[in-house]
């Protein structure tokens, strides 16, 4: 076999190998850039939607519902819509979680010194049945009473109190809050600081 008959094949193999190597490098670079872009977009979305809790306290009820709906969308929820108002059947926001489960959300923008009684969570339980939702979420700018927090745990309601709202607003995902659901609302020192700051 002579060199004249082999070199075109050898050249073709080298060209294909070089093209494959270049293609792989381009693919890895593209994947890396897309990943960074996704992270930047997420950080921008968090920064754009971030409000201080003082700003949240100054919102109207409708503005608070829109904030919660926006946080749900930021976390990848779909079909999110605000339905609060007269005749809302106990729901302020409806939508689907990223995994496809349906959710119903009740939003209460209360003064921080006020606690959410368990009858409010009972209404949300009724809304979950009415809307045939898989997940019920109660979001408040205040805190829950002991019985209301217990009721939420017994009936698998995600109870997002003021501290958790602050975490969610600052970038934690809604589903990550499920891991700390019902684990209390701070130790005695935290509750004392709460009372000094907000009363109640």
N, C-alpha and C positions, 0 to 999 in steps of 0.2 A: 504494500500500500504506500503510495507516494504522498509526499507533503502537499502536492498540488490538489490531491483529491480529499485530504483531511482538513486543510485549513479553513474552507468555508463552513464546515460543520462546527469546528472548534470556535471559530469566530462567532457563529450563531449562538452557541452555548454561552460564551462569555457575555454577549450582548444581552441575552435573556436573563442571565444571572445578575448583571449590572442593573437591568431594568427592574427586576424583582426586588433587589436591594434598595434601589431608589424608591420604588413604590411602597415598600415596607416602611422606610424612613418617613415618607410623606404621610402615610396612613397614621403612624405613631404621632407625628407632629400635629396632624389634624385632630386626632383624638385628644391629645393634651390641650390644644388650644380650645377645643369645644368644651372640655371639662372646666378649664379656667373661666371661659365665658359664662358657663352655667353658674359657677360659683359667684362671679361678679354680678350677674343678673340677680341672683338670690340676695346677695348683700345689698344691692341697690334697692331691691323691693322692700327689704327689711328697713333700710334707712328711710326710704320714701314714706313708708307707712307708720313709722315709729312716732308715737306720741308720748309725752310724759303723762303720768297718771293724773297730774293736776289738769292737763289739757283735756283728758278723757272726762274728768269730773265736770268740766265746764260744758261738755257736749249736751245736746238735746237727746231725748230718747231715740229719735230717728237716726241722728248722727252716730250714736253708739251702736245701733243695729248695723249701720253701714260699715262701721269700723270692724265689727265682728265678721260680717260677710266678707270684707276685704282680706282679713287675716285667714279666713277659710280658703279663699281663692289662692292666696299666697302659698298656702301649704299644699296646693295641688287638688283641692276639692273641686268638683265640677257641678254644673247645673245649680250653682248657688244663687239664691234669690231671696231678697228681703220681703217678707209677707206680713210683718207686724202692722198693727193698727186695729181699728174696731173690727170685731168679728174675725180675729186671726186664729181662733180655736187654740190658743195657748202657744202658738209658734211665732217666732220673730224672723227666723232664717231657716230655709230648707235647702238641702243639697245632697251631694254624694261625696263620701270620703274617697281618697285616692284608690282604695281597694274595691270601690263599687258599692259599698253599703250605704243605705240612705240614712240621713240624719235630720233631726229636728233640733233647733236651738232656741232657747228662751234667753233673752237678754234683759237684765235689770240694772239700770244705772241708778243705784241708790247712793245716798250719802255714806261715806266710809264708816260713820258711827252706827249705822243701821245694820241689823243682821237679817238675813233671809230666813223667814219661818218655813217649816216643812210643808205647809199647805201650798206654797208656791211650787215646790218640787212635785207635789201631788198633781197640780195642774199640768205640769210638763209631762208627767207619766200618762195623763189622759191624752195629751197631744201626740205622744208617741204612738198610742193605740189608734187615734183618729187618723193620723197620716201614714199609719203602717210603717213607721220608721224603724230601722235596725238599731240606731244609736240615738240617745238623747243627751244633750249638752245644756247645762245651765251656766251662763256666764254673768258674773256680777262685779260691780266696782266695790262691793263691800265684802262681808264675810257671811258664813253660814252659822246658824245656831248648832249646838251639839246634836239635837234631834234631827235637824234637816240634813246635816252631814251624814248621820247614820242612815237616814232614809235614802239618801242618794246611793250609798254603798249597797244597801239591801236591794235596791231596784236597778242597779247597774246604770246609774246616771253619772255622767262625767260632770263633777261640780267644780267649776273654775272660779275660785274666789279671787280677791284683789291681788294677792301675791302671785298667784299663777297667771292671772291676766297680765301682770307686769312681765313675767317670763315669756309668755306667748307673744306679747307685743314687741319684745326685744329679740325675737328670732327663734325661740323654741317652737317646735311643731305642736299642733293640737294633739296628735296622737301620743307624743312623748309625755304630755300632761297626765295621760291615763295611768302612767307608772307611779305617779305621786298622788293619785286621787284618793281622798279620804284619809290621808296620813297626818291629819291634824292641820292646824292653822298657826303654827309657831309654838314655841315653848312659852313658859310664863313670862320670861323677860321680854320676848317679842310682843306678847299680848299687852303687857304693861306699857311698852313704847307706843303700841297702837292706840291705847286709850289716851295717853298723853297727847298724841298727835291729833286724834280725831274725836276723842270723847267716846262715851258709850261703853 
